[in-house]
Amino acid sequence: MHTGQRALVSTFFLVAAGVACNRGADTGADTTAAGTAADSATMAAAACSTPLETRSPNATDQHPAFPGQTRACASPSNVAFDVTVLTSALEHPWAVEPLPGGDLLVTERPGRMRIVSATGQVGAPITGLPRVAAGGQGGMLDVALSPTFDTDRTIYWSFSEPRQGGNATSVARGVLSADRRGVEQVKVILQTKPVYDGNKHFGSRLAFGPDGKLYVTLGERSDTPMRPQAQQLDSHLGKILRIDPDGTVPDDNPFVGQANALPEIWTLGHRNVQAAAFDPQGRLWEVEHGTRGGDELNLVEKGKNYGWPVTAYGIEYNGKPIAGAVADREGMQQPVYYWDPVIAPSGAQFYTGDAFPAWRNSFFIGSMGDRALVRLTLQNDRVTGEEHLLADRKQRVRDVRQGPDGALYIVTDQKAGELWRIAPRR
């Protein structure tokens, strides 16, 4: 993917006319200006009376660690747009990646990758892909263009790979053929471990940073016995990894040279990260699935621990508290924002285009639970407003990307999955 197409920025501005409040504070530089911003945001939070979320939380005994960490104000943007269904002939599409020239590269979870033309013509499955372990949440997952795609046609993709004893998330790269019908010079550059015989929480999004490194997000495989792996440095599970484009390990990764630690690890303590994007200043943001309550937006920092399963918001799917977890613990990061009830996030895009001036600097997240496109406004690295779009279509939004034309492209996770183009109303 091109960094500019999947970027988030470090300073966010209110973009919606009619935002009811500012919530949150700057936790960065210790300056008078930052303090004033924090005081203003706190006072505004206290005055906010119209949060978007009005349902009862699942975890009734939990409270946010700071104002604005959950239940942001409704932030209607009043933007008029048209939705064009380019195709409804995709089977459980997982990712969409705009190509130069207007075509779109799409993955389908059962194990396929296709090109859909700008006018909606669906191409045959691309040949040359390795076999996937398709089932449950596993299969063909994310796809990303090399930063140098224009000259080398190289693409990267993640998938659940069948291995002895089970399966695990892997990343491969290959060269898209000149006729775009197949991939050549295919090589699996990352095989995460351990292998597990399960069908949940594979992650995974791929994001190239401005440093030229590839960041890979993972899940911890969901089942209770596997959860502690998210805290273990000898396991890739529940981590965000950082590798070179050829799969080797950068020397400046935080755990390089540490005994019993896998050198690819960048951060730990994640549950199931299915959205990740960089801001123009080079900072990585991710959105991960919680249990019942506790979907998280995190600002990712080198070597930090994001808590799971030691810290978490929400409760178990069976209604019981998450065993052994607390909402806060010293040395573990608090999420910038969390949802309770959850949105079931997948895919993210920070809007930087010209087609929708009112949406510029908005952060879009696919929601499979609320079946909507979530739009956040942020300021000083805190969420200040939330809007849910496209909910009337009642489809699970799996991925959202910005195209070179400034339109948003969305795929929906269903048997007859759709690819949408969101453009200004004509």
Residue pairs with C-beta under 8 A, 6 or more apart in sequence:
1 97
1 144
1 145
1 206
1 207
1 208
1 401
2 145
2 147
2 149
3 147
3 208
3 209
3 210
3 278
4 280
4 352
5 98
5 349
5 401
5 402
5 403
5 404
6 207
6 277
6 278
6 348
6 349
6 350
6 401
6 402
7 277
7 278
7 279
7 280
7 350
7 352
8 277
8 278
8 279
8 283
8 285
8 348
8 350
8 363
9 279
9 280
9 281
9 350
9 352
9 361
10 279
10 280
10 281
10 283
10 381
11 379
11 380
12 361
12 363
12 377
12 378
12 379
12 380
12 381
12 384
13 361
13 377
13 379
14 22
14 75
14 377
14 379
14 384
14 385
15 77
15 358
15 359
15 360
15 361
15 362
15 377
16 75
16 76
16 77
16 78
16 358
16 377
16 385
16 387
17 77
17 78
17 358
18 75
18 76
18 78
19 73
19 75
19 377
19 384
19 385
20 48
20 49
20 50
20 73
20 74
20 75
20 385
21 44
21 45
21 47
21 48
21 73
21 384
21 385
22 40
22 41
22 44
22 45
22 68
22 379
22 384
23 41
23 44
23 45
23 48
23 67
23 68
23 72
23 73
23 382
23 383
23 384
24 41
24 45
24 66
24 67
24 68
24 69
24 378
24 379
24 380
24 381
24 382
24 383
24 384
25 37
25 38
25 39
25 41
25 42
25 66
25 67
25 68
25 380
25 382
26 34
26 37
26 38
26 41
26 380
26 381
26 382
27 381
28 34
28 380
28 381
34 380
37 379
37 380
38 380
41 67
41 68
41 379
41 380
41 382
41 384
42 67
45 67
45 68
46 67
48 73
50 73
50 74
51 71
51 72
51 73
51 74
52 71
52 72
52 73
52 74
52 75
52 385
52 386
52 387
52 388
53 70
53 71
53 339
53 341
53 386
55 341
57 293
57 340
57 341
58 292
58 293
58 314
58 315
58 340
58 341
59 292
59 293
59 294
59 313
59 314
59 315
59 340
62 293
62 313
62 314
62 327
62 340
63 327
64 70
64 338
65 327
65 328
65 334
66 334
68 337
68 382
68 383
68 384
69 334
69 335
69 336
69 337
69 338
69 383
70 313
70 337
70 338
70 339
70 340
72 337
72 376
72 383
72 384
72 385
72 386
73 384
73 385
73 386
74 385
74 386
74 387
75 375
75 377
75 384
75 385
75 386
75 387
76 387
77 358
77 359
77 362
77 375
77 387
78 358
79 356
79 358
79 359
80 424
80 425
81 356
81 422
81 423
81 424
81 425
82 422
82 423
82 424
82 425
82 426
83 390
83 393
83 420
83 421
83 422
84 420
84 421
84 423
85 120
85 418
85 419
85 420
86 104
86 116
86 118
86 119
86 120
86 418
86 419
86 420
86 421
87 116
87 120
87 122
87 418
87 419
88 416
88 417
88 418
89 122
89 416
90 106
90 108
90 114
90 116
90 122
90 411
90 416
90 417
90 418
90 419
91 108
91 109
91 110
91 112
91 415
91 416
91 417
92 108
92 109
92 110
92 139
92 413
92 414
92 415
92 417
93 106
93 107
93 108
93 109
93 398
93 399
93 411
93 412
93 413
93 417
93 419
94 107
94 108
94 109
94 139
94 140
94 141
94 142
94 398
94 399
94 411
94 413
95 106
95 107
95 141
95 142
95 143
95 347
95 398
95 399
95 411
96 104
96 105
96 106
96 399
96 400
96 401
96 409
96 410
96 411
96 419
97 104
97 105
97 106
97 143
97 144
97 145
97 155
97 401
98 104
98 105
98 401
98 402
98 403
98 404
98 409
99 105
99 115
99 145
100 149
100 150
100 404
101 118
102 117
102 118
102 403
102 404
102 405
103 115
103 116
103 117
103 118
103 180
104 115
104 116
104 117
104 118
104 403
104 409
104 419
105 113
105 114
105 115
105 143
105 145
105 155
106 113
106 114
106 115
106 116
106 143
106 411
106 419
107 113
107 140
107 141
107 142
107 143
107 157
108 114
108 139
108 140
108 417
109 134
109 138
109 139
109 140
109 141
109 413
110 132
110 134
110 139
110 140
111 129
111 131
111 132
111 134
111 139
111 140
111 159
112 125
112 126
112 129
112 140
113 125
113 126
113 129
113 140
113 143
113 157
114 122
114 123
114 124
114 125
114 126
115 123
115 126
115 180
116 122
116 123
116 419
117 123
120 419
123 180
123 181
124 181
126 176
126 180
126 181
126 182
126 183
127 181
127 182
127 183
128 174
128 182
128 183
128 184
128 186
129 140
129 157
129 172
129 183
129 186
130 159
130 161
130 172
130 186
130 188
131 161
131 162
132 138
132 139
132 140
132 159
132 160
132 161
132 162
133 139
133 160
133 161
133 162
133 167
134 140
134 160
135 199
136 198
136 199
136 200
137 199
137 200
137 201
137 202
138 160
138 167
138 199
138 200
138 202
139 159
139 160
140 157
140 159
141 157
141 158
141 159
141 160
141 169
141 202
141 203
141 204
142 157
142 158
142 204
142 205
142 206
143 155
143 156
143 157
143 158
143 206
144 155
144 156
144 157
144 206
144 207
144 208
144 214
145 154
145 155
145 156
146 152
146 154
146 155
146 156
146 173
146 208
146 245
147 208
147 212
148 154
149 155
152 175
153 175
153 176
153 177
153 178
154 173
154 174
154 175
154 176
155 173
155 174
155 175
155 176
155 183
156 171
156 172
156 173
156 189
156 206
156 214
156 245
157 171
157 172
157 173
157 206
158 169
158 170
158 171
158 172
158 202
158 203
158 204
158 205
158 206
158 216
159 169
159 170
159 172
160 167
160 168
160 169
160 170
160 202
161 167
161 168
161 169
161 170
161 188
161 191
163 191
163 195
164 195
165 195
165 196
165 197
166 195
166 196
166 197
166 198
167 195
167 196
167 197
167 198
167 199
168 191
168 192
168 193
168 194
168 195
168 196
168 202
169 192
169 202
169 203
169 204
169 216
169 218
169 219
169 236
170 188
170 190
170 191
170 192
171 188
171 189
171 190
171 206
171 214
171 216
171 243
171 247
172 186
172 187
172 188
172 189
173 186
173 187
173 189
173 245
174 183
174 184
174 185
174 186
174 187
175 183
175 184
175 185
176 182
176 183
177 183
177 184
187 247
189 243
189 246
189 247
190 216
190 241
190 243
190 247
190 264
192 216
192 218
192 236
192 237
192 241
193 235
193 236
193 262
194 229
194 235
194 237
196 221
196 226
196 237
198 221
198 222
198 223
198 226
200 219
200 221
200 222
200 223
200 272
201 219
201 220
201 221
201 222
201 271
201 272
201 289
202 218
202 219
202 221
203 216
203 217
203 218
203 219
203 272
203 273
203 274
204 216
204 217
204 218
204 219
204 273
204 274
205 216
205 217
205 273
205 274
205 275
205 276
205 286
205 347
205 348
206 214
206 215
206 216
206 217
206 276
207 214
207 215
207 217
207 276
207 277
207 278
207 284
208 214
208 215
208 245
208 278
209 215
209 242
209 278
209 282
209 284
210 278
210 280
210 282
211 282
212 244
212 245
213 242
213 243
213 244
213 245
213 250
214 242
214 243
214 244
214 245
215 240
215 241
215 242
215 266
215 276
215 284
216 240
216 241
216 242
216 243
216 264
217 240
217 241
217 270
217 273
217 274
217 275
217 276
217 286
217 288
218 236
218 237
218 238
218 239
218 240
218 241
218 270
218 273
219 237
219 238
219 270
219 271
219 272
219 273
219 274
219 289
220 226
220 227
220 229
220 230
220 237
220 238
220 270
220 271
220 272
220 308
220 309
221 229
221 237
222 272
226 237
227 238
227 308
227 309
228 309
229 235
229 237
229 238
230 237
230 238
230 239
230 268
230 269
230 270
230 271
230 308
230 309
231 238
231 268
231 269
231 305
231 308
231 309
231 310
233 255
233 258
233 260
233 261
233 262
233 265
233 268
234 260
234 261
234 262
235 262
236 262
236 264
236 265
238 268
238 269
238 270
238 271
238 308
239 264
239 265
239 266
239 267
239 268
239 270
240 265
240 266
240 267
240 270
240 273
240 276
240 284
240 286
240 300
241 264
241 265
241 266
242 250
242 253
242 264
242 265
242 266
243 249
243 250
243 264
244 250
249 256
249 263
249 264
250 256
253 263
253 264
253 265
253 266
254 265
254 266
254 302
254 303
255 261
255 262
255 263
255 265
255 303
256 263
257 263
266 300
266 302
266 303
267 300
267 301
267 302
267 303
267 304
267 305
267 306
268 305
268 306
269 305
269 306
269 307
269 308
269 310
269 311
269 332
269 333
270 286
270 288
270 306
270 308
271 288
271 289
271 290
271 291
271 296
271 308
271 309
271 312
272 288
272 289
273 286
273 287
273 288
273 289
274 287
274 288
274 289
274 345
274 346
274 347
275 286
275 287
275 288
275 345
275 346
275 347
275 348
275 365
275 366
276 284
276 285
276 286
276 287
276 300
276 348
277 284
277 285
277 348
277 349
277 350
278 284
278 285
279 285
279 350
283 299
283 300
283 301
284 299
284 300
285 297
285 298
285 299
285 300
285 348
285 363
286 297
286 298
286 300
287 295
287 296
287 297
287 298
287 345
287 348
287 365
288 295
288 296
288 298
288 345
289 295
289 342
289 344
289 345
290 296
290 312
290 313
290 314
290 338
290 339
290 340
290 342
291 312
291 314
291 315
291 316
291 317
291 322
292 314
292 315
292 316
292 317
292 319
292 340
292 341
292 342
293 313
293 314
293 315
293 338
293 339
293 340
293 341
293 342
294 312
294 313
294 314
294 338
294 339
294 340
294 342
295 338
295 339
295 340
295 342
295 343
295 344
295 345
296 306
296 313
296 335
296 336
296 337
296 338
297 335
297 336
297 337
297 338
297 376
297 383
298 306
298 333
298 335
298 336
299 336
299 381
301 333
304 333
305 331
305 332
305 333
306 332
306 333
306 335
307 329
307 332
307 333
309 322
309 324
309 325
310 324
310 325
310 326
310 329
310 332
311 325
311 326
311 327
311 328
311 329
311 332
312 322
312 325
312 327
313 327
313 335
313 338
313 340
314 322
314 338
314 340
314 342
315 321
315 322
316 322
316 323
328 334
336 381
336 382
336 383
337 376
337 382
337 383
341 369
342 369
343 365
343 367
343 368
343 369
343 370
343 372
343 374
344 367
344 368
344 369
344 370
344 396
345 365
345 366
345 367
345 368
345 374
346 366
346 367
346 368
346 397
346 398
346 399
346 413
347 365
347 366
347 397
347 398
347 399
347 400
347 401
348 363
348 364
348 365
348 366
348 400
349 363
349 364
349 400
349 401
349 402
349 408
350 361
350 362
350 363
350 364
351 359
351 360
351 361
351 362
351 363
351 364
351 402
351 408
352 360
352 361
352 402
353 360
353 402
353 405
353 406
353 407
354 406
355 405
355 406
355 407
355 423
355 424
356 406
356 424
359 375
361 377
362 375
362 376
362 377
363 375
363 376
363 377
363 378
364 373
364 374
364 375
364 376
364 400
364 408
365 373
365 374
365 375
365 376
365 400
366 373
366 374
366 397
366 398
366 399
366 400
366 410
367 373
367 374
367 388
367 396
367 397
368 396
368 397
368 398
368 413
370 388
370 391
371 391
371 393
371 394
371 395
371 396
371 397
372 388
372 389
372 390
372 391
372 397
373 388
373 389
373 390
373 397
373 400
373 408
373 410
374 386
374 387
374 388
374 389
375 386
375 387
375 388
375 389
376 383
376 385
376 386
377 383
377 384
377 385
377 386
378 384
390 397
390 410
395 412
395 413
395 414
395 418
396 412
396 413
396 414
397 410
397 411
397 412
397 413
398 411
398 412
398 413
398 417
399 410
399 411
400 408
400 409
400 410
401 408
401 409
402 408
402 409
403 409
403 421
405 423
407 421
407 422
407 423
408 421
408 422
409 419
409 420
409 421
409 422
410 419
410 420
410 422
411 417
411 418
411 419
411 420
412 418
412 420
